[in-house]
């Protein structure tokens, strides 16, 4: 019995100690809740006294704040606290809670709606750096698109050709895409001229009879088309469509630039090649230099811009 009593005495004392500790902790919590208001009021009153304020001012004006800052830097207190917050995920949760709060959203809305923010955005967007960046991006995108179109058309030139041809000479695919672009330009120019003529006609009371107006409009369209091809082929060696596709027309008689007569003859040959369902371009599939009807009539060849002029001679 004595041994049994000795074995149970520590457990009893432990239980009694826990009970006393729990009662003490409960009493402390109850006292804290009861006295929290008076304690806070007393602390606030104490801090508001002039003596405490002067003591705080003297403390902050002394070397203590600087020394505390040096200690924080020397022992990397802030870095360790931030690292602990990041490792535990508490920093991310704090940021999410802060950004998701209605107060934060209202503050961001007020900041974005402020005149100062609008003026800052206008200055930034209107700055030369932004314009240069947008221009560079647009030019780069256009270059990529046109480079891809040229490579695709060049590949089709090789596949459609029924006879092997040297690299400098452009095939029907590249020339066909260029012709579509040129036709669009001619149509737009004709529409602009026709609109201007219609406006002038409305001012002077119109052109009578109607067939005369239609004939004049048709004649203007022909003049615009002929002038477009003749001027571009004679001066630049390529039209706008040919420039986009990277091809140009050269004289096969030892001159790079076409004469005005060659350009005019080639324009007439282009019309003759288009009229019978584009059959005038069929010879380009068989010819070693990929010449079509306009080239035979004017003595020209069409080459790639990056292919040089080798082989252009007869």
Secondary structure by P-SEA (a helix, b strand, c coil): caaaaaaaaaaaaaaaaaaaaaaaaaaaaaaaaaaaaaaaaaaaaaaacaaaaaaaaaaaacaaaaaaaaaaaaaaaaaaaaaaaaaaaaaaaaaaaaaacaaaaaaaaaaaacaaaaaaaaaaaacaaaaaaaaaaaaaaaaaaaaaaaaaaaaaaaaacccccccccccaaaaaaaaaaaaaaaaaaaaaaaaaaaaaaaaacccccaaaaaaaaaaaaaaaaaaaaaaaaacccccaaaaaaccccccccccccccaaaaaaaaaaaaaaaaaccccccccccccccccaaaaaacbbbbbcccccccccc
